[in-house]
Amino acid sequence: MLAIVLFAGAPSDAQVLDAPCCADLEKRIAELEETTARKGNRRLKVMVTGLVNNAVMSWDDGAERNSYVVTNDNQRSRFSFVGTAAINATWEAGYALDVGIRTANSKLVNQVADGGFTGRPPTGFDLRSSVWFLRNKNFGTGFIGTTFAATDRIANSNVTQTALFDAYAAPENAGFGMFLRSAENGRLTRSLLNWRRIIGAGGDQPGESQRGFSLVKYVSPTWNGFTFAADWVVTDFWDVALRYRKEIFGFDIGAGIGFLQLQPGSRTRSVCPAAFFTAGEDTTQCRQLRGSVSAKHLETGLFANFGANVTSDGLVDDTTRFKNTDVDQNEVFYSGQFGIERQFNHLGKTTIYADYYTFSGGAPTVLAVGEGDPLNPTGLGTWAVWNSNVEVLGGGIAQGIDSADMILYLTYKHVSGDLTLRQFQGSEATGALADAPIDDLQLLMSGAVIKF
């Protein structure tokens, strides 16, 4: 009887919803919905991805040593949004936004500023990609917006986990913002010459990609492991690339080759330094050929990576500043990485490797060695970098942690090089040639990358 009474006296569901207490609850839920992030429409599938890649970088330039906490610019911290919507069975549309986070960028730190920076905030964002696209399953994808060129990282093909923290063909990404130190007097240059500048005068070195606004890009479907890409950056450059990725004959193989050509009037000096001086002259003489191959034996884990680049700066002979001089118009690098990567423990893959990089070429850089600079052979007049050679020996070890999608790593680089300078007389480089010995640089980086 008691149970019947209690049941009969219990309020119905409708009564509960009409109660004053629940009206207040509904109000709170409505307020929460107003502050909740949501998709702009129900038709688009949105995926959010990214990674965080921080490390401690220790350095020794022959006279001074220190350590900085940096964001590893080999694959810097970032977050990305990709939205896709199916139009029909064969077509889809979408967008991609990719924003980089450069907190103490490992490529820009130097010896002379607190925390390693000069005139830059410790935290910054940069737009890596902002495009919309149309994709056909049979014919490929077209992009319009700002994104990486077709030859992006084409010299860094890599089927191992070192791709996330140590780009073997782009050593400038970590520690190469350090200023050069004279081996003769032990003093730092005052002319803003750093290791990055003597392997390319622009912001993007030969081992990196180019980015441009007003970019139109096409990427083909993948056929039997091959993918073709091409793009056109209005008034700047165009490039094409062919990539390959497949497991075949017991190997995991990745490879790529790409060609980049400057447009008439381009001032993209990050490809060819002399383009800075052309002021509308025929920059189509500047071109770049790059490629790489990476192979890992699936059973043993033994792997080897190899990359190379040839930049032909045909502008030099036609540029007043360098006309009738003997500066080398080619910039060449070779790079390699070899080791073993396999699962030795339950955590994930372990990678042990060594790497090598060598650069040689003419460098008619816009950054000259001024009067009284420690690198100035005579201390008088203005000298320009006429030729540079850089060699990097290094290696590292990494441990993947699969349960956290994380990689712990430790890398070491020994950087050495030499400079040949030429004195300017007025606006022309017609003076004497002289060597400028520079101290070696040692770099040790320990950190982790975690993806989400």
N, C-alpha and C positions, 0 to 999 in steps of 0.2 A: 504493500500500500504506500509506504514511504517513497519508494522509487517512482510509483505512478504519479504521486503528488508532485515530486520534484520535477519529473519530466513535463507534466502538464503546466507547471509554473515557470518553466524555462522560457526565455524570450526566443522568438523565431529569428532566422538569419536577417530578415528584413528589418525586424526591430533593432537588431544589433547595429546594422548600417545606419539606421535613423537616429541612434543614440547620440547625444551631444558630444560624448567623448570621441566617438569615431568620426564625427564631422571635423573635429580638430585634427585628427590623424590624417584625413584626406587632404586637408589644407596643407599640412606639413609635407606630404608626398608631392603635392603639386608644386610647392616651393622648391623641393629638391630636384624635380624634373626640369625646372627652369634653369638651374645652375649646372646641369649635367651636360658634358660634351656629347655631341651626337653627330651622325653623318648628315650631310646636307640634303641627301635624298635617299630613298629606299632602293634606287636602281643601281647604285654604284657600290661595288665591293671595295672596301678600303683595308689596306694592310700597312701596319706601322712596324718598321724595323730600325735597327741601328746598332751601334757598338760604342763602348767606352774603352779607350786605349791610353793609359797613363803609365809613366815610367820615371825612374830616377836615372839621370844621365850624368855620369862623372867624366871629366875631361882633364887632359894634361897637355899644354901647348909647348912644353919645353922649358918654360920659366914660371908658369903658374898652373895651379890645379884647383878644381872646385867641383861641386855637384849641384844640379838643379832638378827640381821636379818638373816634368814636361809632359805635354801631349805628344805621343809618337806620331809624327806626320807621315810615316810610311802608310798608315791607314788611320787617319785621325778620327777622334770621337765624332759621332754624327747621329742624326735621326732622319728617317725618311718616311714619306707617305706616298703610297702608290694606290691609285684608284682605277678600277676597270669596270666596264659595263658591256655586256653582250648586246650587239645590235641584231645579229641573227646567227645562224650556225657557223658562218665563216668570218664574220667581221666583229671586231670589238673596238671600243674607244676607251681612252683613259688619260691619266695625267701622272706625273712624277715630280715630287718636290724632295730635294736632298739638301739638308743644311748641315754644314760642318761646324764643329766647336773647337776653336783653337785656344786652349788654355795653356799658356807658356809653350808655344809652338816649337818643337824640337829643331825645326829647320831655321829658326830665326834667332835663337839665343846666342849671346856673345859674351866676351870676357869683361866688358867695360861697364856694364849697367847692373844695378841691383836686381837680383833674380834673373839676370840674363837678358833683359830687354832694354832697348833704347827707343824712346819716343813711341812706344806701343802699349796699349792697355794689356793687363795680364789675362783678360778674358775677351774673346771676340767670336763673332759668327761670320761665316762666309757662305754665300749661295753657291752650292756645287752644281745643282741642276734644277731647272724649272721648265718643264715641257708638257705639251699635250701630244697625244699620238693616236694614230689609226692603225690597226693591225689586221691583216688578212692572213688566215692560216696557210694559204697556198702561195701568196706572193710577197709576204714580208710586212715590215712596219715602217711607217713614216713618222718622223718627229719634227716639231717646230718649237723653238724656244732656245733656252740656254742650257747646254749640257756638254759633256766631254766629247772630244772629236773621235772620229773612227779609229785613229791610231792610239787611243788612250792605252797606256801601259803595254803597248805592243812589243816593247823590248824586255818585258818582265813576265813572260809566260811562266806560270808556276803552278804545279799540281800538288804542292806540299803546303803545310800550314805556315811556313815561313813567309808566305805572301801577305800575311796579316800584320807582320811586324818588321820585316827586313827585306825591302825590295833590292835585289842584288844588282840591278842595272840603274838604280837611282839612289846612290849613297848620300846625295845632297839632302835627303829628307831628314837626316838626324845628325846634327853637330856641324854641318858645313856652313853655318852662319858665323862660325868663329873667325875672327880677323887673323890675317897672316902675321907671323912674327919673324923678324929678320934673324937669320942664323948667324950673322956677323956681329950684331950689336945687342941682340936679345930684346929689342924693343918692338912694340906693336906698330903696325902701319897706321898712319893717320888719314889715309886716302880711301877708306871704306872698302878696301879690297879684302874679301874673305874667300874661303875655299869654294863656295858656290859660284862666285863670279869668275873664277879662272877655269871652270868647266862649262861656261856659257854666260853671256852677259845679261840675259834677261831673267825674268822671274821663273820661267819654266826651263829647267835644264834638259839636255837631250834625252835623258831617261824618263822624263815625265810626259804628260799629255799636254795638248793645247785645249783651251776653252775659248769660245767666242760667242758674242751676242748675235742675234739674227741668224741663227744656225738652222739649216735644213738638212736633215739626216735620214738616210735609208739603211735598214738592216734586213738582210734576207732571212728566210727560214733556214734552219740548219738541215743540211743534206749530207748524210753519211759522215757526219763530224765536222763538215765545213760550214762556215758562216761568213758572208761577205758584208761589208759596211762601207758607206761613202757619205761624205757630207760637204757642204759648201757654206763657208762663213763669209757673208757679204763684205766685199772690199778688203778682205784679209787673206784667206787661204782656202784651199780645198785639200782633202786627203781621202785615200782609199785604204782598206785593210782587208786581209783574208786571215781568218782564224780557224784552228782545228783543235778539237778535243774529243778523244775517244779512247776506250780501252781496247787494245789490240795486241795479239801475240804475247800476252802476259804482262803488258806494260800499260800504265796510264800515261797518255801522251797529250800534251798541250803545246801549241805552237802558233805563231803569227808572223805576218810580214805586212809592212805598211809603207806608203809613200805619201809625202806631204809637199805641196807646191804653194809658194806664196803668190798672191794676186798682185797685179800691177798697182803700184802705189802703196802697198802694205807697209806698215811700220811695226810689224810683229817681230821685234828684235829678239824675243825669246827663242826664235828659230835661228835667225842669222843676225849676229851683232851689228854688222855693217848696215842693216836695213834702217837703223836709227838715223843714219847720216844721209839717206838717199833723198829725202824730201820730195817724193813723187817720181823718182827715177824708176827704171825698169827692175822691179824687185823679183820678177819671175825667174831670174837666174839663181835665186835661192831655193834649194830643195833639200829634202831630208828622206833617207831610206833607213828603216829600222826593222829589226826582226828578232825573234827568239824561239827557243824550243826547250821544253821541259819534259823529262821522262822519268817515271818511277817504276821499278820492277815490283809487281804486286806481291810476289811471294817473299822476296828478301827485304824489300823496303829500300834498297839502294836507289839513289836518285842523282840526276845531274841536270842543271839548268844552265843555259847559255844564251846571252843576248849581245847584240851589237848595233851600232849606229854609225852612219856616215852622213854628215851635214856638209853640203857643198855651198859655200858662200861666194858665188860668182860675182857678187856686187863689188868686191874689193877693188878690182882693176878699174872699175868705172866710177869709183867714188873719189872725189878730189882729195880727200884726207889721206887716202892710201894709194893713190895712183902711182904707177911706176915704182912700186916697192916690192920686196920679196916676201911679204907675209904669206904664210900658208893659208889657202882659201878653204881647206878642209878641216873639219873637226871629227875625230874618230874615237869611239870607245869600244872596248870589248869587256865583257863581264861574265863571270861564272860562279856557280854555287854547286857543291856536291856533298853528299853525306848519306845518312841512313834515317829512315822514318818508319817506325813500326810500333806495335803495341807490346811493350815489354812488361807492363803492369796493368792492373784493372782500371786505372784512372782514365787512360786514353793513350793516344799516340805520343811517342817520344821522338824528337828530332835532334840529331847531332850533325853539325855541318861545318864546312869551311867555305869561304868565298874570296873572290879576287875581282878587282876592277882596275882598268887602266884607261886613261884619257890622254890624247895628244892632239895638238892642233894650234892653228893660229887663233889669236884672240884679240882682234882690234876692238877692245872693250871701251865703252864710254867712260869708264872709271880710270882715270890716269893717276900716276904716281906724281904727287906734287913736289915742289921745292922744299927741301929740308926733311922730307919723309924718310923714316928709317930704311925703307926699301930703295930709295933713290941712290943709284950707283955713285953719283958725284955730289949729291946734295944740292945740285943746282938745276934749274930749268924744270921742264915737265917731260915725263917719260910715260910711255904707254906700254901695256902688256902686249908683246909682239908674238910670243909663243908660250904655251904652258903645257906642262906634263904633270899628271897626277896619278898616283898609284895607291890602291887600297888593298890591304891584306886583313882578313878577319875571319870570324866564325862565331858559332853560338850553340846554344842548347835550349830546347823548348819542351814543355810538358803540357799536353792537352788534358783537360778535365772535362770529360764528356757530359757528366751529370749537371754541370753548370754552364756548358757551352763556353768554356774559358780556356785560355792558353797562357801559361806562365813562360817567360822567356828571359834569356840573358845573352847579350851580343857584345862583341868586341871588334873595334876597327883600329888599325894603324894606318894613318894617312901621311903620305910623303909626296913631295913634288918639287918642281923647279920652274923658275920664270926667266924668260928672256925679255928685256925691255928695250925700247927704242926711243931715242930723244926726239922731241918735236922742235922744229925751227919755224916759228910762226904758227900757221895752221896745218903745215904738212910734216909728215913723219920722214924727214930726210937726214936725221942725225945718226949718231953712232948706236951700235948694239952693245948691250952689256947684260951679264947675268945678275940675278938678285936672289941669292940663296935664302931659303925659308926653312924654319924649324918644322919638325914633324908634329903631328897631332894624334893623340890617343883618345879613344872614346869607348866608354863602357856604359851599356844601358841595360837596366833590369826593370822589368815591369810585367804587365798583364793586359790582355785584351779580352773583353767579355761581350758577347753579342746578345741582342734581344730582338 
